[in-house]
Structure formats: structure tokens, C-alpha cells
């Protein structure tokens, strides 16, 4: 029989009355909670996982390399010469080769042919690859030269500032000078200086001399096939000139027309028609051709 306790109107069953918590029960409960929750972390807060050691080391290496690359890039930018004298160098170059300076504005057909073949990012981006220096140095170390095409800025820097020089440092210098040219001159002036000092083979320095010498027309009068052929000569002007190596020059012309198609400047049908057009080589200055 369960002993009741006094209540209103009689006795109540003792089993319905909660027993009072003993003095040690709260201490024991608190000890159990501390054992399951780390000290100093509020209850209910998820434990933070530590980053793996290999990942921490990897990030440290990456940040170190990035810092070294930034310092190296800034140092190279400081030690390379200024390009403020680029127009003066172009003038002196043309005077030494009896070429007109400054030449006329670069016509659209030649500009499109040159850009599509040599540097298709010329109008949309600086065309300066941030990894170009690493590729040059890596290529020298491994004995595999960098196959990435130089931008028009780098090619102009080579013609103006490092003619006849070679080596890994010279290639890095050309990259830095090309970046300075990009930052210093508008694109139209870069194209004009390039066209003024480029060598097109057969003794023709500058676009004016090449256009008059090969086709008897001014640069503004170049047809698509003529412009494509001249743009194809700048990489190997002596080996590809159409007077001495006609078949090779036509192959280069076809390559440039293909690049014009790939970059959307011409359709395939337009490029095919251009290739079938006669070139009208004259092999010397034409009677209708003037320097301006």
C-alpha cells in the first residue's frame, strides 16, 4: 500500500508528487554536459574542422610563387627602357632604309589581315599573356622554345629596340617593352609604326614600298588577296616573297585568308573568291604608285 500525503479533502497518492532533486543531482548533470561539449564553446555551436596540413602547405607555396612573380614582374618593368622614343626610332629606321615616314594610315584590309594572322586579340585585349615570361624561361630550361606567337606589340618592340639580338632575357625584354607600348600608344599608332618599319622582302621596307613594289598600287588600293599576301610576308619576308618564291607566297596568302575566315572578317565564300583573284605582280614601282 502506498502511503499518501495530506491534501485538501484528505490524502493523495504519493506516486503523483515529484520527488525533490537532491543537492548532487544538478552537479552530476552539469559534469555530463561538460564531458560532451568542449570547454569555451557555447552549447549547440558546431566544431570547426581544421584545414589539412597538405592543403595549408600547398596554399603557402602558391602564395609564395605569386609574390615572387609579382616582384619579378615589377622589377622587369622598372629596368626595361622607356618607349617614349618609339616614333623617333621608327623615323630613324625608315630614314636608314630610304622609306617614307610617317606612312599613310594603315588601310583596313591590311590591318585586318595582319591582326587576324599575327595577333587576333589585338583589338579586344592587350594581347599580353601574363604567363609568357614563365613560358620563355621554362622553354629555355627544358630546351623547348616557346611556340606561342608574339603579339604585335612584342614584334614592334623587337624591330625597334632589340634588332639582331636573341636569348631568353631578350625575349622577356620584348614582352615588357610590348606591354609598355600597349600602355603608351593607341592601337592605330601601333599599327602605323609597325607598317612603317616592317620588312616585306625583296628590299622593301615599310608597307608603302612593298605595296608599290609588288603590286604598283598605294596601300589604300590593295585588294583582299594583295593585302593578305603582304600580311603573310612579315614572318619570313625573304623566304616568302612572291617574286622569288611565288608558290610559297600563295600558300601564305591562303593561310591569311583562312585566318580572316576564322576570325569572322570574311566568309568562306569571300575568301575563296579573293584567292581566285589575280594579284597583278609588277616586280617594281608602278607608274601610278606614290609614297603618299
C-alpha positions as CSV (number, residue, x, y, z in Angstrom):
1,X,0.0,0.0,0.0
2,X,1.3,3.5,-0.9
3,X,1.4,6.0,1.9
4,X,-0.4,9.1,1.0
5,X,0.3,12.7,2.0
6,X,-2.1,15.2,3.4
7,X,-4.0,17.4,1.0
8,X,-7.2,19.3,0.7
9,X,-10.1,17.0,1.5
10,X,-7.9,14.0,2.5
11,X,-4.9,12.1,1.4
12,X,-3.3,12.0,-2.1
13,X,-1.3,9.2,-3.6
14,X,2.5,9.8,-3.0
15,X,3.3,8.5,-6.5
16,X,1.8,11.6,-8.1
17,X,4.1,14.0,-6.3
18,X,7.5,14.6,-7.8
19,X,10.5,14.0,-5.5
20,X,12.7,16.9,-4.8
21,X,16.1,17.0,-6.7
22,X,19.0,16.1,-4.4
23,X,21.9,18.5,-3.9
24,X,24.3,16.5,-6.0
25,X,22.0,15.7,-8.9
26,X,22.5,19.2,-10.6
27,X,26.3,18.9,-10.3
28,X,26.3,15.5,-11.9
29,X,24.2,16.6,-14.8
30,X,26.5,19.6,-15.4
31,X,29.5,17.4,-15.4
32,X,28.0,15.1,-18.0
33,X,27.2,18.2,-20.3
34,X,30.8,19.4,-19.9
35,X,32.2,16.0,-21.0
36,X,30.2,16.1,-24.2
37,X,30.8,19.8,-25.1
38,X,34.3,21.3,-25.5
39,X,35.2,23.9,-22.9
40,X,34.8,27.5,-24.1
41,X,32.4,26.6,-27.0
42,X,28.7,27.6,-26.5
43,X,26.4,24.6,-26.5
44,X,24.9,24.0,-29.9
45,X,27.9,25.5,-31.8
46,X,29.3,23.1,-34.4
47,X,33.0,22.3,-34.1
48,X,35.2,23.8,-36.8
49,X,37.3,21.4,-38.9
50,X,41.0,22.1,-39.3
51,X,42.4,22.6,-42.8
52,X,44.5,19.5,-43.8
53,X,48.2,20.0,-43.5
54,X,48.9,19.3,-47.2
55,X,46.4,21.9,-48.2
56,X,48.0,24.5,-45.9
57,X,51.4,23.8,-47.4
58,X,50.1,24.0,-50.9
59,X,48.5,27.4,-50.3
60,X,51.7,28.7,-48.8
61,X,53.7,27.6,-51.9
62,X,51.1,29.2,-54.2
63,X,51.2,32.5,-52.4
64,X,54.9,32.5,-52.3
65,X,55.2,31.9,-56.0
66,X,52.6,34.6,-56.7
67,X,54.6,37.1,-54.5
68,X,57.9,36.2,-56.3
69,X,56.2,36.6,-59.7
70,X,54.8,40.0,-58.8
71,X,58.1,41.3,-57.5
72,X,59.9,39.9,-60.6
73,X,57.4,41.5,-62.9
74,X,57.6,44.9,-61.2
75,X,61.4,44.7,-61.3
76,X,61.5,43.9,-65.0
77,X,59.0,46.7,-65.7
78,X,61.3,49.2,-64.0
79,X,64.6,48.0,-65.6
80,X,63.4,48.0,-69.2
81,X,63.8,51.3,-71.0
82,X,61.0,53.8,-71.7
83,X,59.2,53.6,-75.0
84,X,58.6,57.3,-75.3
85,X,61.1,57.4,-78.2
86,X,59.4,54.8,-80.3
87,X,58.3,57.2,-83.1
88,X,61.8,58.7,-83.2
89,X,63.3,55.2,-83.6
90,X,60.8,54.3,-86.3
91,X,61.7,57.5,-88.2
92,X,65.4,56.8,-87.9
93,X,64.8,53.2,-89.1
94,X,62.9,54.3,-92.2
95,X,65.5,57.1,-93.0
96,X,68.2,54.5,-92.8
97,X,66.3,52.3,-95.4
98,X,65.1,55.2,-97.5
99,X,61.5,54.6,-96.6
100,X,58.7,57.1,-96.2
101,X,57.9,58.2,-92.6
102,X,55.3,58.5,-91.4
103,X,53.5,56.4,-93.9
104,X,49.8,56.8,-94.7
105,X,47.1,55.5,-92.4
106,X,47.1,51.7,-92.4
107,X,44.2,50.6,-94.7
108,X,41.5,48.3,-93.2
109,X,42.2,45.3,-95.4
110,X,45.8,45.1,-94.5
111,X,45.1,45.8,-90.8
112,X,42.5,43.1,-90.7
113,X,44.8,40.6,-92.5
114,X,47.7,41.4,-90.2
115,X,45.7,41.3,-87.0
116,X,43.9,38.1,-87.9
117,X,47.2,36.3,-88.7
118,X,49.6,37.7,-86.1
119,X,47.5,38.8,-83.1
120,X,43.8,38.1,-83.2
121,X,43.3,39.6,-79.7
122,X,44.8,43.0,-80.8
123,X,41.5,44.9,-80.7
124,X,39.7,43.1,-77.9
125,X,42.6,42.5,-75.3
126,X,46.1,43.8,-74.7
127,X,47.3,40.6,-76.3
128,X,49.8,40.3,-73.5
129,X,49.9,36.8,-72.0
130,X,50.7,37.0,-68.2
131,X,52.3,33.6,-68.4
132,X,54.5,34.5,-71.4
133,X,57.6,35.2,-69.3
134,X,57.3,31.9,-67.5
135,X,56.9,30.0,-70.8
136,X,60.0,31.7,-72.2
137,X,62.1,30.9,-69.1
138,X,60.7,27.3,-68.9
139,X,61.3,26.8,-72.6
140,X,65.0,27.8,-72.2
141,X,65.4,25.5,-69.3
142,X,63.9,22.5,-71.0
143,X,65.3,23.2,-74.4
144,X,61.8,23.6,-75.9
145,X,61.4,27.1,-77.3
146,X,58.0,28.8,-76.6
147,X,55.7,28.2,-79.5
148,X,53.2,30.9,-78.5
149,X,53.0,33.6,-81.1
150,X,54.4,37.0,-80.2
151,X,51.9,39.9,-80.1
152,X,52.1,42.8,-82.5
153,X,53.4,44.9,-79.6
154,X,56.2,42.4,-79.0
155,X,57.0,42.2,-82.7
156,X,57.2,46.0,-82.9
157,X,59.4,46.1,-79.8
158,X,61.7,43.6,-81.4
159,X,62.0,45.7,-84.6
160,X,62.6,49.0,-82.7
161,X,64.5,48.0,-79.6
162,X,66.2,44.6,-79.9
163,X,67.0,44.0,-83.6
164,X,69.5,41.3,-84.2
165,X,69.5,40.2,-80.5
166,X,68.3,36.9,-79.1
167,X,68.2,34.9,-75.9
168,X,65.8,34.3,-73.0
169,X,66.4,37.7,-71.5
170,X,65.9,39.5,-74.8
171,X,62.5,37.7,-75.2
172,X,61.5,38.7,-71.8
173,X,62.6,42.3,-72.5
174,X,60.4,42.3,-75.7
175,X,57.4,41.2,-73.6
176,X,57.9,44.0,-71.2
177,X,58.6,46.6,-73.9
178,X,55.5,45.3,-75.7
179,X,53.4,46.0,-72.6
180,X,54.8,49.5,-72.3
181,X,54.0,50.1,-76.0
182,X,50.4,49.0,-75.3
183,X,50.1,51.3,-72.4
184,X,51.7,54.3,-74.2
185,X,50.2,54.4,-77.7
186,X,46.7,53.9,-79.3
187,X,46.3,50.9,-81.4
188,X,46.1,52.9,-84.7
189,X,49.5,54.3,-84.0
190,X,51.0,50.9,-83.1
191,X,49.7,49.6,-86.5
192,X,51.1,52.6,-88.3
193,X,54.6,52.3,-86.7
194,X,54.5,48.5,-87.4
195,X,53.6,49.0,-91.1
196,X,56.3,51.7,-91.4
197,X,59.2,49.6,-90.2
198,X,58.2,46.0,-91.2
199,X,60.4,44.3,-93.8
200,X,58.4,42.7,-96.6
201,X,61.2,41.1,-98.6
202,X,62.8,41.9,-102.0
203,X,64.4,45.0,-100.4
204,X,61.0,46.6,-99.5
205,X,60.9,48.3,-96.1
206,X,57.6,49.6,-95.0
207,X,54.1,49.0,-96.3
208,X,54.3,51.8,-98.9
209,X,57.4,50.4,-100.6
210,X,56.0,46.8,-100.5
211,X,52.6,47.8,-101.9
212,X,54.1,49.9,-104.7
213,X,57.0,47.4,-105.4
214,X,55.0,44.2,-105.6
215,X,51.7,45.5,-107.0
216,X,52.1,49.0,-108.3
217,X,49.4,50.4,-106.0
218,X,49.3,52.5,-102.9
219,X,48.3,50.7,-99.6
220,X,44.8,52.2,-99.9
221,X,44.4,50.4,-103.2
222,X,45.3,46.9,-102.0
223,X,42.8,44.2,-102.8
224,X,42.0,41.4,-100.3
225,X,44.4,38.9,-101.9
226,X,47.2,41.5,-102.1
227,X,46.7,42.6,-98.5
228,X,46.6,39.0,-97.4
229,X,49.8,38.2,-99.2
230,X,51.7,41.2,-97.7
231,X,50.4,40.4,-94.2
232,X,51.7,36.8,-94.7
233,X,55.2,38.1,-95.5
234,X,56.2,39.6,-92.2
235,X,57.2,36.4,-90.5
236,X,59.6,35.2,-93.3
237,X,59.9,38.1,-95.8
238,X,62.9,36.7,-97.7
239,X,61.7,33.1,-97.9
240,X,58.1,34.0,-98.8
241,X,58.4,37.0,-101.2
242,X,56.2,36.3,-104.2
243,X,58.8,37.4,-106.8
244,X,61.4,34.8,-105.8
245,X,59.1,32.2,-104.2
246,X,55.6,32.6,-105.8
247,X,54.2,29.2,-104.7
248,X,55.2,29.7,-101.1
249,X,53.8,33.2,-101.1
250,X,50.5,32.0,-102.4
251,X,50.4,29.4,-99.6
252,X,50.9,32.1,-97.1
253,X,48.2,34.2,-98.8
254,X,45.8,31.2,-98.4
255,X,46.7,30.9,-94.8
256,X,45.9,34.5,-94.1
257,X,42.6,34.3,-95.9
258,X,41.8,31.3,-93.8
259,X,42.6,33.3,-90.7
260,X,40.3,36.1,-91.9
261,X,37.6,33.5,-92.2
262,X,38.3,32.1,-88.8
263,X,38.1,35.5,-87.1
264,X,34.8,36.3,-88.9
265,X,36.2,39.2,-91.1
266,X,35.4,37.2,-94.3
267,X,33.1,34.4,-95.1
268,X,34.4,31.3,-96.7
269,X,32.9,32.3,-100.0
270,X,34.5,35.7,-99.9
271,X,37.9,34.2,-99.0
272,X,37.6,31.7,-101.9
273,X,36.7,34.4,-104.4
274,X,39.6,36.5,-103.1
275,X,42.1,33.7,-103.6
276,X,40.9,33.3,-107.2
277,X,41.5,37.0,-108.0
278,X,44.7,37.9,-109.9
279,X,47.5,39.5,-107.9
280,X,48.9,41.6,-110.8
281,X,52.6,41.4,-109.6
282,X,54.7,44.1,-111.2
283,X,58.1,43.4,-109.5
284,X,58.9,47.1,-109.2
285,X,57.4,50.6,-108.5
286,X,54.3,51.2,-110.7
287,X,53.8,54.4,-112.6
288,X,50.6,55.1,-110.6
289,X,52.2,54.5,-107.2
290,X,53.4,57.3,-105.0
291,X,54.7,57.3,-101.5
292,X,51.7,59.1,-100.0
